[in-house]
Amino acid sequence: MPDSLATAAGDPLAFVELTRLLRQRGLAHVDSATLQLHRLLAAILRAQPHQWPDLSTLTVRLLRATAPDDPWTNPLAGPAWRQFLPHVLVATDPHRNLVGVEQDVAWLLDNAAKYLRNRGEPGPARSLCERALGLRRSQLGEDHPDTLTSASNLATDLWILGHYEQSCRLGEDALSRCHRVLGDDHPHTLRSAASLIPCLVYLGRYEHSRRLGEDTLSRCRRVLGNDHPHTLVAATGLGLCLADLGHYEHARRLGEDALSRCRRVLGDDHPSTLDAASCLAITLRKLGQREVARQLGEDALSRCRRVLGENHPNTLSTAHSLAIALRELGQYEPARQLIENVLIRRRRILGDDHPDTLRSVRNFALILRELGQHEQARQLAEDTLTRMRRVLGDDHPFTLLSAHTLAAVLADLGEHDQARRPEEKSESGFQRG
């Protein structure tokens, strides 16, 4: 509706006068509930070009103005996005003519993708991320900060889907452009660097991830301060990397400080706090403090389920790690029940060949081994190793751990010659890595 007409329609006295004039001149039929224009006048008006946005464009702008930002790290946005999502998907349909609102569309697609990831749908989220990145590249160019944001968003989704190499390439390209365009200390550069660290860890590039993590944390502390959310995310990521490298005490000190600051600055239930708690529980378990790790892990899992939902990637990772702690404490039945639940969800959400699914299968095999179900453990361990080799390659750390698991199960069954074969391949892989 044009602004002048909207103003008149919103003023009761002006609206009455306007309709009186239309009725007196025979241009419209007016009663208490309706206003019907004369057919000739209506035809003339329909033939005129619109001077205001069409409905599709207007809908996109209204959604952009009202939808909350970043449902990935803002749990309070979840209920709103549950209502917004179907409208956003319809309004941003690629077959619509949305000229002039491409950047609003890209923003909506990026945030819709984050919401879908939150509820355990990274596959559908990927197509939205790709569309958002394509729109921003074509409209803004490769180096625009918004384009780099979309690139990082897609890299995160690819990582969750288990496409680690592809995710890492995209993340490293985005980080390189951030360094060149925005500078080494820009908050966007630091956030991009922090998001790359987990992917490097999953690829087994531990030293690279450590160097990047230390540099990123140092810059975050200097530029943003010790309590900034970006700094806390960087500290959590570096702590987990140090634990993977065997620097457990350093990882523990860093993790405890990060968790303390997260709780004070962000609150006990913030996603970054929950991630910090889960990562510290892993470090404590590796230090042999299994009971403390179990208590911290159980609290983190309870909060993750309530705040993030059962299918959120962080909820499933926290549950997976807690199952390991329970197994190491000898609580095999609770561990079994927990890992079976994780495995069902990961198979449904990620598929049978996803590395996280395979890691859960490997953990399940170890629990069955402790329960004396060696033949079932063997079947799972053999299948896991075959899939790991096909998906990640012979020398990936996850593959090597799967080989160790199969060797241990075969040794339990008295098949020592068979047990040595995966062990020998595993050892050669460690030497090459």
C-alpha positions as CSV (number, residue, x, y, z in Angstrom):
1,M,0.0,0.0,0.0
2,P,1.4,3.5,-0.9
3,D,2.5,5.6,2.1
4,S,-0.1,8.3,1.4
5,L,-3.0,5.8,1.2
6,A,-1.7,3.9,4.3
7,T,-1.7,7.2,6.2
8,A,-5.3,7.9,5.2
9,A,-6.5,4.4,5.9
10,G,-4.9,4.6,9.4
11,D,-6.8,7.8,10.3
12,P,-10.5,7.1,10.9
13,L,-11.7,10.6,10.1
14,A,-9.6,10.8,6.9
15,F,-10.8,7.3,5.8
16,V,-14.5,8.3,6.3
17,E,-14.0,11.4,4.2
18,L,-12.1,9.5,1.5
19,T,-14.8,6.8,1.1
20,R,-17.5,9.5,1.2
21,L,-15.9,11.2,-1.8
22,L,-15.6,7.9,-3.7
23,R,-19.3,7.1,-3.0
24,Q,-20.5,10.6,-4.0
25,R,-18.7,10.4,-7.3
26,G,-20.0,6.9,-8.1
27,L,-16.5,5.5,-8.0
28,A,-17.2,2.9,-5.4
29,H,-19.9,1.1,-3.5
30,V,-19.3,1.5,0.3
31,D,-21.1,-0.1,3.2
32,S,-20.3,-0.8,6.8
33,A,-17.9,-3.7,6.1
34,T,-16.7,-3.4,2.5
35,L,-15.5,-1.1,-0.2
36,Q,-15.9,-2.2,-3.8
37,L,-14.4,-0.1,-6.6
38,H,-16.3,0.6,-9.8
39,R,-15.2,-2.0,-12.4
40,L,-13.8,0.6,-14.8
41,L,-11.7,2.3,-12.1
42,A,-10.5,-1.1,-10.8
43,A,-9.4,-2.1,-14.4
44,I,-7.5,1.2,-14.8
45,L,-5.7,0.8,-11.5
46,R,-4.7,-2.8,-12.2
47,A,-3.2,-1.7,-15.5
48,Q,-0.9,0.8,-13.7
49,P,2.6,-0.2,-12.8
50,H,3.1,-0.8,-9.1
51,Q,4.9,1.9,-7.2
52,W,5.5,-0.2,-4.1
53,P,7.2,-3.6,-3.5
54,D,5.4,-6.7,-4.6
55,L,4.3,-9.3,-2.0
56,S,7.3,-11.6,-2.4
57,T,9.8,-8.8,-1.8
58,L,7.8,-7.3,1.0
59,T,7.6,-10.7,2.7
60,V,11.3,-11.2,2.6
61,R,11.9,-7.8,4.1
62,L,9.4,-8.4,6.9
63,L,11.0,-11.7,7.7
64,R,14.5,-10.2,7.7
65,A,13.3,-7.5,10.1
66,T,11.7,-9.8,12.6
67,A,13.6,-13.1,12.6
68,P,16.1,-13.4,15.5
69,D,19.8,-13.7,14.7
70,D,22.1,-16.7,15.0
71,P,20.0,-19.6,16.3
72,W,23.2,-21.7,16.5
73,T,24.5,-19.9,19.6
74,N,21.3,-18.3,20.8
75,P,19.0,-21.0,22.2
76,L,16.3,-18.4,22.8
77,A,15.9,-18.0,19.1
78,G,14.9,-21.6,18.6
79,P,11.2,-21.3,19.4
80,A,10.9,-18.3,17.2
81,W,12.7,-20.0,14.3
82,R,10.4,-23.0,14.7
83,Q,7.6,-20.7,13.6
84,F,9.6,-18.7,11.1
85,L,11.2,-21.6,9.2
86,P,8.3,-22.7,6.9
87,H,7.6,-19.1,6.0
88,V,11.3,-18.4,5.3
89,L,11.5,-21.5,3.0
90,V,8.5,-20.4,1.0
91,A,9.5,-16.8,0.8
92,T,13.0,-17.5,-0.3
93,D,12.1,-20.2,-2.9
94,P,14.7,-19.9,-5.7
95,H,12.0,-19.8,-8.4
96,R,10.6,-16.5,-7.0
97,N,11.6,-13.1,-8.4
98,L,13.5,-11.6,-5.5
99,V,15.5,-8.9,-7.3
100,G,16.6,-6.2,-4.9
101,V,16.4,-8.3,-1.7
102,E,19.2,-10.8,-2.4
103,Q,21.2,-10.0,0.7
104,D,18.1,-10.3,2.9
105,V,17.5,-13.7,1.3
106,A,21.1,-14.7,2.0
107,W,20.8,-13.7,5.7
108,L,17.6,-15.6,6.0
109,L,19.1,-18.7,4.4
110,D,22.2,-18.6,6.6
111,N,20.1,-18.4,9.8
112,A,17.6,-21.0,8.6
113,A,20.6,-23.4,8.0
114,K,21.8,-22.7,11.6
115,Y,18.4,-23.6,13.0
116,L,18.2,-26.8,10.9
117,R,21.7,-27.8,12.2
118,N,20.5,-27.2,15.7
119,R,17.6,-29.7,15.4
120,G,19.8,-32.3,13.8
121,E,19.3,-31.7,10.0
122,P,22.7,-30.7,8.6
123,G,21.9,-32.2,5.2
124,P,19.0,-29.8,4.4
125,A,21.1,-27.0,6.0
126,R,23.9,-27.5,3.5
127,S,21.8,-26.6,0.5
128,L,20.7,-23.4,2.2
129,C,24.3,-22.5,3.1
130,E,25.3,-23.1,-0.5
131,R,22.6,-20.8,-1.8
132,A,23.5,-18.0,0.7
133,L,27.1,-18.2,-0.3
134,G,26.3,-18.2,-4.0
135,L,24.1,-15.1,-3.6
136,R,26.7,-13.2,-1.6
137,R,29.6,-14.1,-4.0
138,S,27.6,-12.9,-7.0
139,Q,26.3,-9.7,-5.4
140,L,29.2,-8.7,-3.0
141,G,32.3,-10.5,-4.3
142,E,34.5,-13.2,-2.8
143,D,36.1,-10.9,-0.2
144,H,33.2,-9.1,1.3
145,P,32.8,-9.8,5.1
146,D,29.2,-11.1,4.6
147,T,30.5,-13.5,1.9
148,L,33.2,-14.7,4.3
149,T,30.6,-15.2,7.0
150,S,28.6,-17.5,4.6
151,A,31.7,-19.4,3.7
152,S,32.5,-20.1,7.3
153,N,28.9,-21.1,7.9
154,L,29.1,-23.6,5.0
155,A,32.4,-24.9,6.3
156,T,30.9,-25.6,9.7
157,D,28.0,-27.6,8.1
158,L,30.5,-29.6,5.9
159,W,32.4,-30.4,9.1
160,I,29.3,-31.6,10.9
161,L,28.5,-33.8,7.8
162,G,31.9,-35.4,8.0
163,H,33.4,-33.8,4.8
164,Y,36.5,-32.7,6.7
165,E,38.8,-32.1,3.8
166,Q,36.2,-30.0,1.9
167,S,35.4,-28.1,5.1
168,C,39.0,-27.4,5.8
169,R,39.7,-26.1,2.3
170,L,36.8,-23.7,2.5
171,G,37.7,-22.6,6.0
172,E,41.3,-22.0,5.2
173,D,40.4,-20.0,2.1
174,A,38.0,-17.9,4.1
175,L,40.6,-17.3,6.8
176,S,43.2,-16.4,4.2
177,R,40.9,-13.8,2.8
178,C,40.0,-12.5,6.2
179,H,43.7,-11.9,6.9
180,R,44.2,-10.1,3.7
181,V,41.0,-8.0,3.6
182,L,40.3,-7.4,7.3
183,G,43.6,-7.8,9.0
184,D,45.0,-10.4,11.4
185,D,43.3,-8.9,14.5
186,H,39.8,-8.3,13.2
187,P,37.1,-10.1,15.2
188,H,35.8,-11.8,12.1
189,T,39.3,-13.1,11.3
190,L,39.7,-14.4,14.9
191,R,36.3,-16.0,14.8
192,S,37.1,-17.7,11.4
193,A,40.4,-19.0,12.8
194,A,38.7,-20.4,16.0
195,S,36.1,-22.2,13.9
196,L,38.9,-23.9,11.8
197,I,40.6,-25.5,14.7
198,P,38.2,-28.4,15.3
199,C,38.3,-29.3,11.6
200,L,42.1,-29.5,11.7
201,V,41.9,-31.7,14.8
202,Y,39.5,-34.1,13.1
203,L,41.9,-34.3,10.2
204,G,44.7,-35.3,12.6
205,R,46.6,-32.1,11.9
206,Y,47.3,-31.6,15.6
207,E,50.4,-29.4,15.4
208,H,48.9,-27.1,12.9
209,S,45.7,-26.8,15.0
210,R,47.9,-26.1,18.1
211,R,49.9,-23.3,16.4
212,L,46.7,-21.8,15.0
213,G,44.9,-22.1,18.3
214,E,47.7,-20.5,20.4
215,D,48.1,-17.6,17.9
216,T,44.3,-17.1,17.8
217,L,43.9,-17.2,21.6
218,S,46.8,-14.8,22.1
219,R,45.2,-12.3,19.6
220,C,41.8,-12.7,21.1
221,R,43.0,-12.0,24.6
222,R,44.9,-8.9,23.4
223,V,42.3,-7.5,21.1
224,L,39.0,-8.6,22.7
225,G,39.9,-9.3,26.3
226,N,40.0,-12.5,28.3
227,D,36.2,-12.7,28.8
228,H,35.0,-12.1,25.2
229,P,32.9,-14.9,23.8
230,H,35.4,-15.3,20.8
231,T,38.2,-15.7,23.3
232,L,36.4,-18.3,25.3
233,V,35.6,-20.3,22.2
234,A,39.3,-20.1,21.1
235,A,40.4,-21.3,24.6
236,T,38.1,-24.3,24.6
237,G,39.2,-25.3,21.1
238,L,42.9,-25.0,22.0
239,G,42.4,-27.0,25.2
240,L,40.8,-29.9,23.4
241,C,43.7,-29.8,20.8
242,L,46.3,-29.9,23.6
243,A,44.6,-32.9,25.2
244,D,44.7,-34.7,21.9
245,L,48.5,-34.0,21.8
246,G,48.9,-35.4,25.3
247,H,49.5,-32.0,27.0
248,Y,46.9,-32.9,29.6
249,E,47.9,-30.5,32.5
250,H,48.1,-27.5,30.2
251,A,44.8,-28.5,28.6
252,R,43.2,-28.9,32.1
253,R,44.3,-25.5,33.3
254,L,43.1,-23.8,30.1
255,G,39.8,-25.7,30.1
256,E,39.1,-25.0,33.8
257,D,39.7,-21.3,33.2
258,A,37.6,-21.2,30.1
259,L,34.7,-23.0,31.8
260,S,34.8,-20.7,34.8
261,R,34.8,-17.6,32.6
262,C,32.0,-19.0,30.4
263,R,29.8,-19.6,33.5
264,R,30.4,-16.2,34.9
265,V,30.1,-14.2,31.6
266,L,27.6,-16.3,29.6
267,G,25.7,-18.4,32.1
268,D,25.6,-22.1,33.0
269,D,23.3,-23.0,30.0
270,H,24.9,-21.1,27.2
271,P,26.1,-23.3,24.3
272,S,29.7,-22.1,24.7
273,T,29.6,-23.0,28.4
274,L,28.2,-26.5,27.6
275,D,30.9,-27.0,25.0
276,A,33.6,-25.9,27.5
277,A,32.2,-28.3,30.1
278,S,32.1,-31.2,27.7
279,C,35.7,-30.6,26.5
280,L,37.0,-30.3,30.0
281,A,35.3,-33.6,31.0
282,I,37.3,-35.2,28.1
283,T,40.6,-33.8,29.4
284,L,39.8,-34.9,33.0
285,R,39.0,-38.4,31.8
286,K,42.3,-38.6,29.9
287,L,44.1,-37.4,33.1
288,G,42.5,-40.4,35.0
289,Q,40.1,-38.2,36.9
290,R,37.2,-40.3,35.7
291,E,34.7,-39.8,38.5
292,V,35.0,-36.0,38.2
293,A,34.7,-36.3,34.4
294,R,31.6,-38.4,34.8
295,Q,29.9,-35.8,37.1
296,L,30.8,-32.9,34.8
297,G,29.7,-34.9,31.7
298,E,26.4,-35.9,33.2
299,D,25.6,-32.3,34.2
300,A,26.6,-31.1,30.7
301,L,24.5,-33.7,29.0
302,S,21.5,-32.9,31.1
303,R,21.8,-29.2,30.2
304,C,22.5,-29.9,26.5
305,R,19.3,-32.0,26.2
306,R,17.2,-29.3,27.9
307,V,18.8,-26.3,26.1
308,L,19.9,-27.7,22.7
309,G,17.7,-30.7,22.2
310,E,18.4,-34.5,21.9
311,N,19.7,-34.3,18.3
312,H,22.0,-31.3,18.5
313,P,25.6,-32.2,17.4
314,N,27.0,-31.0,20.8
315,T,24.4,-33.1,22.7
316,L,25.4,-36.2,20.8
317,S,29.2,-35.5,21.3
318,T,28.7,-35.0,25.0
319,A,26.7,-38.2,25.3
320,H,29.4,-40.1,23.3
321,S,32.1,-38.8,25.6
322,L,30.1,-39.6,28.8
323,A,29.6,-43.2,27.6
324,I,33.4,-43.6,27.3
325,A,33.8,-42.3,30.9
326,L,31.2,-44.7,32.2
327,R,32.9,-47.6,30.4
328,E,36.3,-46.7,31.9
329,L,34.6,-46.6,35.3
330,G,33.3,-50.1,34.8
331,Q,29.7,-49.0,34.5
332,Y,29.1,-51.1,31.4
333,E,25.3,-51.3,31.3
334,P,24.7,-47.5,31.6
335,A,27.5,-47.0,29.1
336,R,25.8,-49.4,26.7
337,Q,22.4,-47.8,27.0
338,L,23.8,-44.4,26.4
339,I,25.9,-45.3,23.4
340,E,23.1,-47.2,21.8
341,N,20.9,-44.1,22.0
342,V,23.7,-42.0,20.5
343,L,24.3,-44.5,17.8
344,I,20.6,-44.7,16.8
345,R,20.5,-40.9,16.4
346,R,23.8,-40.6,14.6
347,R,22.9,-43.2,12.1
348,R,19.5,-41.5,11.4
349,I,21.0,-38.0,11.2
350,L,24.4,-38.5,9.8
351,G,24.3,-41.9,8.1
352,D,26.2,-45.2,8.7
353,D,29.5,-44.0,7.2
354,H,29.9,-40.7,9.0
355,P,33.1,-40.7,11.1
356,D,31.1,-39.7,14.2
357,T,28.8,-42.6,13.7
358,L,31.7,-45.0,13.3
359,R,33.4,-43.6,16.4
360,S,30.2,-44.4,18.3
361,V,30.2,-47.9,16.8
362,R,33.8,-48.4,17.9
363,N,32.9,-47.3,21.4
364,F,29.9,-49.7,21.4
365,A,32.3,-52.5,20.4
366,L,34.6,-51.8,23.3
367,I,31.6,-51.8,25.7
368,L,30.4,-55.2,24.3
369,R,34.0,-56.5,24.7
370,E,33.9,-55.6,28.4
371,L,30.5,-57.3,28.7
372,G,32.0,-60.5,27.3
373,Q,30.1,-60.3,24.0
374,H,33.2,-60.8,21.9
375,E,31.7,-62.1,18.7
376,Q,29.3,-59.2,18.4
377,A,32.1,-56.8,19.3
378,R,34.3,-58.4,16.6
379,Q,31.6,-58.0,13.9
380,L,31.2,-54.3,14.8
381,A,34.9,-53.7,15.0
382,E,35.6,-55.3,11.6
383,D,32.8,-53.4,9.9
384,T,34.0,-50.1,11.5
385,L,37.6,-50.5,10.4
386,T,36.5,-51.3,6.8
387,R,34.3,-48.2,6.7
388,M,36.9,-46.0,8.3
389,R,39.5,-47.0,5.8
390,R,37.1,-46.3,2.9
391,V,35.9,-43.0,4.3
392,L,39.0,-41.5,5.9
393,G,41.9,-43.6,4.6
394,D,44.3,-46.0,6.2
395,D,46.4,-43.4,8.1
396,H,43.7,-41.3,9.7
397,P,43.9,-41.3,13.5
398,F,40.3,-42.6,13.7
399,T,41.2,-45.5,11.4
400,L,44.2,-46.3,13.5
401,L,42.2,-46.4,16.7
402,S,39.7,-48.7,15.0
403,A,42.5,-51.0,14.0
404,H,43.6,-51.1,17.7
405,T,40.1,-51.9,18.8
406,L,39.8,-54.8,16.3
407,A,43.2,-56.2,17.4
408,A,42.1,-56.1,21.0
409,V,38.9,-58.0,20.3
410,L,40.6,-60.6,18.1
411,A,43.2,-61.2,20.9
412,D,40.4,-61.8,23.4
413,L,39.1,-64.4,21.0
414,G,42.5,-66.1,20.9
415,E,43.1,-65.1,17.2
416,H,46.5,-63.7,17.8
417,D,47.8,-63.9,14.2
418,Q,44.7,-62.1,13.0
419,A,45.1,-59.5,15.7
420,R,48.7,-58.7,14.7
421,R,47.6,-57.7,11.1
422,P,45.5,-54.6,12.0
423,E,48.1,-53.7,14.7
424,E,51.0,-53.8,12.2
425,K,49.1,-51.6,9.7
426,S,48.2,-49.3,12.5
427,E,51.8,-49.0,13.7
428,S,53.0,-48.2,10.1
429,G,50.3,-45.6,9.9
430,F,51.5,-43.9,13.1
431,Q,55.1,-43.9,11.9
432,R,54.1,-42.2,8.6
433,G,51.8,-39.7,10.4
